[in-house]
Amino acid sequence: MLRASLEGQTPTLVSEANHLLLITFTDILATLIGEELTINILRPAWGNDVSDRAGKGFENE
């Protein structure tokens, strides 16, 4: 359903949707398992600046 919703959309809109989905996912993950564990899980993929890439959600907790 998500794929069908994004097909035919502009690349800018698809990129923004991807960004928002990733932020939402990381915020939910941090809520469920904690910020520190979430950062430790994401660090191998995102590097040491994982908390900056995850969005502002971590700063609000």
C-alpha positions, 0 to 999 in steps of 0.5 A: 500500500505504501509503495502504491501511494508513493508511485508516481510522486515526485522524487522530492516527495518520496525522499521527504516521506522516507525521511519522516518514516525513518524518524518515526521508526527511530523515535518508536524504537527509542521509546520501546528499547531506550535511546542508548540501545537504539543509538548502539544498534544504529551506530554501525550503519550510521556512524558516530553521529547517529543521534544527529541523523536520527532527528530531533526526537532523541533530544525531546526525551 
